[in-house]
Amino acid sequence: MKKYDYILAGGGCAGLSLVYHLLDSSLKDSNILILEPTLGEVPNKTWCYWNTAALPIHPEAARFSWNSFYLQQGKQQHQHGFGKLSYYHLNSHDFYAHVLEKIKNFPNVHFLKEEVSAVRCTGNEVKVDTKNSGTFSSNYVFDSRITTTNTNQTILNQVFIGLRIKSKTQLFDPESMGLMDFDTPSSSSFDFIYTLPFSSQEALIEYTAYTSEARDEKELLDSLKAFLKQKYGELEYEITFQETGQIPMTSRIHSQTSGNRHIQIGTAAGWTKPSTGYTFAQIQENCSQLVARLEKGAPQDLLFPRKLRFVFYDNILLSIAHHWPKRLPGLFINLFSTSSPDLVFRFLAEKTSFWEELKLLSRLKFGIFLKGLTRYGTY
Ligand SMILES: Cc1cc2nc3c(=O)[nH]c(=O)nc-3n(C[C@H](O)[C@H](O)[C@H](O)COP(=O)(O)OP(=O)(O)OC[C@H]3O[C@@H](n4cnc5c(N)ncnc54)[C@H](O)[C@@H]3O)c2cc1C
């Protein structure tokens, strides 16, 4: 049975990010195996994050960023600057190409297009059974497979459909991205439009819903097209890219490992922010810390439990999203108009101190939060 230092069960965003960080560390000569069934065959995805600078894993040639954003309800557009932060955009295909280019220089990293069927811990070794290639063993297994045991527990999902359009006329302000535009066709859930303008004529526009029900792709696409017509009138445009997605919005996913050498990572480990769906920056931070801990040889401490007070804030927001979704537009507008965006984005990234959170929360209209508390639970 072939033995490795590290096996990655899943070579998506978290798996490849971890390998990238390993190859930047003193562990770069380790024997690594990546088991991934869809190698090179996944549709392109749009990953965005906010930060003071582009993350090192973000290839320079594929960077696009904005310094301001807006929220819109009716005719009222609330414009804000990102302050010290910028909002960065990355295509998953550019990310994969960048990481694979780096891996090419390391003959100690092996890829196998293969499906993992089981992971078992036996003493100081972890065994990985695959569908067609037998069993491998490893000192550590990092597992980003998203299982149905994870997703079946989810009450709310963020579902979205996006079109990258090229218009014949000038429609967009490329300086300012649309974080949330609430003028969507009516629905019973919390729906909004997210706009990433790349030029005055080209933008990715996404229809997003926080929903507990399955939403038909065609219905979402029709709603997106209805929004475009309502906002910009009869348009001539070319669609250059389309993406659909579903992200679990839950505080119920926790890292569940069968031993301290079988470690879950990524969405499977609960690294997705339950109230927003953002994951990319958290993956980078956790992978960097994970590698630092492996370098120190601290195998007991490879999990990243979230601070309980942030789990509490997320559950309140998810309770509002589930029971009073029509109150969320007002809540988000209130949040961004009473505190600096820098503070709000640090809060959403779980990087604020308790005192900063008290300051931020005390400025909000709190009636809806009291309502949220009455239906508090783990969502
Ligand atoms: C369309 C879309 C857009 C998103 N946009 C953003 C964004 O703008 N910003 C942000 O922060 N987050 C975003 N996210 C959320 C998040 O960043 C991504 O979902 C991210 O890909 C999560 O990384 P992951 O490694 O946990 O999961 P994945 O990237 O999905 O990787 C899991 C891997 O496991 C593999 N796998 C599954 N089963 C097996 C098996 N049996 N054996 C071996 N491998 C297996 C899969 O093929 C997959 O490659 C987005 C998500 C989607 C879907």
The ligand as an SDF file (V2000), in Angstrom:
LIG
                    3D

 53 58  0  0  0  0  0  0  0  0999 V2000
  -20.7200   29.4350   -7.8590 C   0  0  0  0  0  0  0  0  0  0  0  0
  -20.1010   29.7680   -6.5140 C   0  0  0  0  0  0  0  0  0  0  0  0
  -19.6130   31.0380   -6.2780 C   0  0  0  0  0  0  0  0  0  0  0  0
  -19.0350   31.3380   -5.0270 C   0  0  0  0  0  0  0  0  0  0  0  0
  -18.5680   32.5970   -4.8120 N   0  0  0  0  0  0  0  0  0  0  0  0
  -17.9370   32.8740   -3.6560 C   0  0  0  0  0  0  0  0  0  0  0  0
  -17.3890   34.1600   -3.4340 C   0  0  0  0  0  0  0  0  0  0  0  0
  -17.5490   35.0710   -4.2490 O   0  0  0  0  0  0  0  0  0  0  0  0
  -16.6880   34.3780   -2.3020 N   0  0  0  0  0  0  0  0  0  0  0  0
  -16.5170   33.4020   -1.3600 C   0  0  0  0  0  0  0  0  0  0  0  0
  -15.8510   33.6590   -0.3480 O   0  0  0  0  0  0  0  0  0  0  0  0
  -17.0650   32.1930   -1.5170 N   0  0  0  0  0  0  0  0  0  0  0  0
  -17.7620   31.9000   -2.6430 C   0  0  0  0  0  0  0  0  0  0  0  0
  -18.2940   30.6560   -2.8300 N   0  0  0  0  0  0  0  0  0  0  0  0
  -18.2020   29.6640   -1.7230 C   0  0  0  0  0  0  0  0  0  0  0  0
  -16.8490   28.9050   -1.6420 C   0  0  0  0  0  0  0  0  0  0  0  0
  -15.7590   29.7680   -1.7420 O   0  0  0  0  0  0  0  0  0  0  0  0
  -16.7130   27.8020   -2.6430 C   0  0  0  0  0  0  0  0  0  0  0  0
  -17.8110   26.9240   -2.5720 O   0  0  0  0  0  0  0  0  0  0  0  0
  -15.4180   26.9830   -2.4390 C   0  0  0  0  0  0  0  0  0  0  0  0
  -15.2660   26.2750   -3.6090 O   0  0  0  0  0  0  0  0  0  0  0  0
  -15.4060   26.0340   -1.2250 C   0  0  0  0  0  0  0  0  0  0  0  0
  -14.2230   25.2640   -1.2760 O   0  0  0  0  0  0  0  0  0  0  0  0
  -14.1900   23.7460   -0.8360 P   0  0  0  0  0  0  0  0  0  0  0  0
  -12.8550   23.2110   -1.1360 O   0  0  0  0  0  0  0  0  0  0  0  0
  -14.7380   23.6100    0.5360 O   0  0  0  0  0  0  0  0  0  0  0  0
  -15.2680   23.0380   -1.7740 O   0  0  0  0  0  0  0  0  0  0  0  0
  -15.0520   22.6820   -3.3890 P   0  0  0  0  0  0  0  0  0  0  0  0
  -14.2700   23.7860   -3.9780 O   0  0  0  0  0  0  0  0  0  0  0  0
  -16.3880   22.3750   -3.8350 O   0  0  0  0  0  0  0  0  0  0  0  0
  -14.1130   21.4150   -3.2830 O   0  0  0  0  0  0  0  0  0  0  0  0
  -14.5840   20.1660   -2.8150 C   0  0  0  0  0  0  0  0  0  0  0  0
  -13.9690   19.1200   -3.7610 C   0  0  0  0  0  0  0  0  0  0  0  0
  -14.2470   17.8230   -3.2570 O   0  0  0  0  0  0  0  0  0  0  0  0
  -14.3840   16.9860   -4.4080 C   0  0  0  0  0  0  0  0  0  0  0  0
  -15.0600   15.7330   -4.0200 N   0  0  0  0  0  0  0  0  0  0  0  0
  -16.3830   15.5270   -3.8000 C   0  0  0  0  0  0  0  0  0  0  0  0
  -16.5870   14.2250   -3.5100 N   0  0  0  0  0  0  0  0  0  0  0  0
  -15.3780   13.6100   -3.5510 C   0  0  0  0  0  0  0  0  0  0  0  0
  -14.9300   12.2740   -3.3290 C   0  0  0  0  0  0  0  0  0  0  0  0
  -15.7930   11.2810   -3.0090 N   0  0  0  0  0  0  0  0  0  0  0  0
  -13.6150   12.0000   -3.4210 N   0  0  0  0  0  0  0  0  0  0  0  0
  -12.7020   12.9910   -3.7130 C   0  0  0  0  0  0  0  0  0  0  0  0
  -13.0840   14.2700   -3.9510 N   0  0  0  0  0  0  0  0  0  0  0  0
  -14.3940   14.5650   -3.8520 C   0  0  0  0  0  0  0  0  0  0  0  0
  -15.2240   17.8260   -5.3600 C   0  0  0  0  0  0  0  0  0  0  0  0
  -15.1420   17.3470   -6.6890 O   0  0  0  0  0  0  0  0  0  0  0  0
  -14.6000   19.1930   -5.1560 C   0  0  0  0  0  0  0  0  0  0  0  0
  -13.5940   19.4780   -6.1070 O   0  0  0  0  0  0  0  0  0  0  0  0
  -18.9230   30.3300   -4.0250 C   0  0  0  0  0  0  0  0  0  0  0  0
  -19.4540   29.0650   -4.2830 C   0  0  0  0  0  0  0  0  0  0  0  0
  -20.0540   28.7750   -5.5010 C   0  0  0  0  0  0  0  0  0  0  0  0
  -20.6360   27.4070   -5.7150 C   0  0  0  0  0  0  0  0  0  0  0  0
  1  2  1  0
  2  3  1  0
  2 52  2  0
  3  4  2  0
  4  5  1  0
  4 50  1  0
  5  6  2  0
  6  7  1  0
  6 13  1  0
  7  8  2  0
  7  9  1  0
  9 10  1  0
 10 11  2  0
 10 12  1  0
 12 13  2  0
 13 14  1  0
 14 15  1  0
 14 50  1  0
 15 16  1  0
 16 17  1  0
 16 18  1  0
 18 19  1  0
 18 20  1  0
 20 21  1  0
 20 22  1  0
 22 23  1  0
 23 24  1  0
 24 25  2  0
 24 26  1  0
 24 27  1  0
 27 28  1  0
 28 29  2  0
 28 30  1  0
 28 31  1  0
 31 32  1  0
 32 33  1  0
 33 34  1  0
 33 48  1  0
 34 35  1  0
 35 36  1  0
 35 46  1  0
 36 37  1  0
 36 45  1  0
 37 38  2  0
 38 39  1  0
 39 40  1  0
 39 45  2  0
 40 41  1  0
 40 42  2  0
 42 43  1  0
 43 44  2  0
 44 45  1  0
 46 47  1  0
 46 48  1  0
 48 49  1  0
 50 51  2  0
 51 52  1  0
 52 53  1  0
M  END
$$$$
